[in-house]
């Protein structure tokens, strides 16, 4: 039987695949790999991203640790509280079902205007709010101990809602509300690995001393 032309048109092709911003690992500070959140080397890393970043098909990048996918990762606060989200079973990745997160973020695509443009797009897509907060760059996030972490590098950014209302936009995929540190700590074992690393860093006495 001849294939329906409509099905041919709907078939995924390389030309329709998502392109994501990547940087060769060898160009980054401490290319050998590390785990956690660092304040050092942020400006240098962003400069490397601006100079050497390129867009590659996402599916190919997920299995190539020689390249790091750049992810702006926003931690939204309201004073001492964190915007704590939980993924529902409606999400596409079963590994993340019912997992908690304190990070809003995603890949940077062509046309975003770089890391900051990608962050602002993610804010608009993920968060329901009548304002855009002031974004503050606070560190780098890396976890080379997992397959997923080995191909991603987080640019950690913090913002404060300042008492203004905030909600998740895709309520069928996420729930979210502000929670104090003790509440976040109580679900630590159910958090996504990046969120757990960021939360531990931000709550550490060493980090607090630098605020």
C-alpha positions as CSV (number, residue, x, y, z in Angstrom):
1,X,0.0,0.0,0.0
2,X,1.3,3.4,-0.9
3,X,2.2,5.7,2.1
4,X,-0.2,8.5,2.8
5,X,1.5,11.8,1.7
6,X,0.1,13.4,4.9
7,X,2.0,11.0,7.0
8,X,5.2,11.8,5.1
9,X,4.7,15.5,5.8
10,X,4.3,14.8,9.5
11,X,7.4,12.6,9.7
12,X,10.2,14.3,11.9
13,X,13.1,15.4,9.8
14,X,16.5,16.9,10.8
15,X,15.3,20.2,9.4
16,X,12.5,20.3,12.0
17,X,14.6,19.1,14.9
18,X,15.3,21.4,17.8
19,X,18.7,23.1,17.7
20,X,20.3,23.8,21.0
21,X,23.2,26.0,22.1
22,X,26.4,23.9,22.9
23,X,30.0,24.6,23.7
24,X,33.0,22.2,23.3
25,X,33.8,20.9,26.8
26,X,37.6,21.3,26.2
27,X,37.1,25.1,26.1
28,X,35.4,25.3,29.5
29,X,37.2,25.9,32.8
30,X,37.9,22.6,34.5
31,X,37.0,20.6,31.5
32,X,37.8,17.3,33.3
33,X,34.4,17.6,35.1
34,X,33.0,18.5,38.5
35,X,29.8,18.3,40.6
36,X,27.9,21.1,42.3
37,X,27.5,24.9,42.1
38,X,30.4,27.3,41.7
39,X,30.7,31.1,41.8
40,X,34.1,31.0,40.1
41,X,34.5,31.3,36.3
42,X,31.0,32.5,35.5
43,X,32.1,35.6,33.5
44,X,34.8,33.5,31.7
45,X,32.3,30.8,30.8
46,X,29.7,33.3,29.4
47,X,32.4,34.8,27.3
48,X,33.3,31.4,25.9
49,X,29.7,30.7,25.2
50,X,29.4,34.0,23.3
51,X,32.5,33.3,21.3
52,X,32.4,29.6,20.7
53,X,28.8,28.5,21.1
54,X,27.0,26.9,18.2
55,X,23.7,25.3,17.6
56,X,23.4,21.5,17.0
57,X,20.5,19.0,16.8
58,X,19.4,18.2,20.3
59,X,19.1,14.4,19.7
60,X,22.7,14.1,18.8
61,X,23.9,16.2,21.7
62,X,22.2,14.1,24.3
63,X,24.9,11.4,23.8
64,X,28.0,13.5,23.1
65,X,29.8,14.5,26.3
66,X,32.5,16.3,24.3
67,X,29.9,19.1,24.0
68,X,28.0,20.8,26.8
69,X,24.4,22.0,26.3
70,X,24.0,25.4,27.9
71,X,21.0,25.7,30.2
72,X,19.9,29.0,31.9
73,X,18.6,27.8,35.3
74,X,16.5,30.2,37.3
75,X,15.8,29.9,41.0
76,X,12.8,32.1,41.9
77,X,12.6,33.3,45.5
78,X,10.2,35.4,47.5
79,X,12.4,36.6,50.3
80,X,13.6,33.4,52.1
81,X,11.1,31.2,50.3
82,X,11.7,29.2,47.1
83,X,9.2,28.6,44.3
84,X,8.9,24.9,44.6
85,X,7.4,22.9,41.7
86,X,6.3,19.3,41.3
87,X,6.0,17.6,38.0
88,X,2.8,15.6,37.3
89,X,2.5,12.3,35.4
90,X,1.3,14.3,32.4
91,X,4.9,15.3,31.6
92,X,6.7,13.6,28.7
93,X,9.7,12.1,30.7
94,X,8.5,9.3,33.1
95,X,11.8,9.7,35.0
96,X,10.7,13.1,36.2
97,X,7.1,12.2,37.3
98,X,6.3,13.4,40.8
99,X,9.8,14.9,41.1
100,X,10.3,18.3,42.8
101,X,12.3,21.2,41.3
102,X,13.3,24.8,42.3
103,X,14.7,25.5,38.8
104,X,13.0,27.1,35.8
105,X,15.1,26.5,32.7
106,X,15.7,25.0,29.4
107,X,17.8,24.9,26.3
108,X,18.8,28.0,24.3
109,X,17.6,28.0,20.8
110,X,18.4,30.0,17.6
111,X,16.6,33.3,17.7
112,X,16.6,33.5,21.5
113,X,19.3,36.1,21.6
114,X,21.8,34.0,23.7
115,X,21.6,32.9,27.3
116,X,19.6,35.8,28.6
117,X,17.1,35.7,25.7
118,X,16.6,32.0,26.3
119,X,16.0,32.7,30.0
120,X,13.4,35.3,29.3
121,X,11.6,32.9,26.8
122,X,11.5,30.2,29.5
123,X,10.2,32.7,32.0
124,X,7.3,33.6,29.6
125,X,6.6,29.9,28.7
126,X,6.8,28.4,32.2
127,X,5.7,31.1,34.6
128,X,2.4,33.0,34.9
129,X,3.2,36.5,36.2
130,X,2.4,40.1,35.3
131,X,6.1,41.1,35.7
132,X,9.6,40.2,34.7
133,X,11.9,40.1,37.7
134,X,15.5,41.4,37.9
135,X,17.7,38.5,37.1
136,X,21.0,38.0,39.0
137,X,23.7,35.7,37.8
138,X,25.0,33.7,40.7
139,X,27.0,30.6,39.5
140,X,27.6,27.6,37.4
141,X,25.9,24.2,37.9
142,X,27.4,20.9,36.8
143,X,27.1,17.2,37.5
144,X,29.3,14.9,35.4
145,X,28.4,11.9,37.6
146,X,25.2,11.2,35.6
147,X,24.6,10.6,31.9
148,X,22.3,13.6,31.6
149,X,24.4,15.9,33.7
150,X,27.5,15.0,31.7
151,X,26.1,16.7,28.6
152,X,24.6,19.8,30.2
153,X,26.0,22.9,32.0
154,X,23.7,25.2,34.1
155,X,24.0,28.9,34.3
156,X,22.4,29.6,37.7
157,X,20.3,32.7,38.0
158,X,18.3,34.0,40.9
159,X,15.3,36.4,41.0
160,X,13.0,37.6,43.7
161,X,9.2,37.9,43.2
162,X,9.0,40.7,45.8
163,X,5.6,39.6,47.1
164,X,4.0,39.6,43.6
165,X,1.8,36.7,42.5
166,X,3.4,33.8,40.6
167,X,2.0,30.6,39.2
168,X,3.0,27.8,36.8
169,X,1.6,28.2,33.4
170,X,1.2,24.6,32.3
171,X,-0.8,23.4,35.3
172,X,-1.5,20.0,33.7
173,X,2.3,19.3,33.8
174,X,3.3,21.1,37.0
175,X,2.1,22.5,40.3
176,X,4.0,25.2,42.1
177,X,4.0,27.6,45.1
178,X,6.4,29.3,47.4
179,X,7.7,27.2,50.3
180,X,10.2,27.9,53.1
181,X,13.5,26.1,53.3
182,X,12.3,23.5,55.8
183,X,9.5,22.5,53.4
184,X,12.0,22.2,50.5
185,X,14.4,20.2,52.6
186,X,11.6,17.8,53.5
187,X,11.3,16.7,49.8
188,X,15.0,16.7,49.2
189,X,15.1,13.0,48.3
190,X,12.4,13.6,45.7
191,X,14.1,16.5,44.0
192,X,15.7,16.5,40.6
193,X,19.5,16.2,41.0
194,X,20.2,19.8,39.7
195,X,17.6,21.3,42.1
196,X,19.0,19.3,45.0
197,X,22.6,20.6,44.3
198,X,21.4,24.2,44.0
199,X,19.3,24.0,47.1
200,X,22.2,22.6,49.1
201,X,24.5,25.3,47.8
202,X,22.2,28.2,48.5
203,X,21.4,26.9,52.0
204,X,25.1,26.3,53.0
205,X,26.7,28.6,55.5
206,X,29.6,29.4,53.1
207,X,27.1,30.6,50.5
208,X,25.2,32.7,52.9
209,X,28.4,34.4,54.0
210,X,28.9,35.6,50.5
211,X,25.5,37.2,50.2
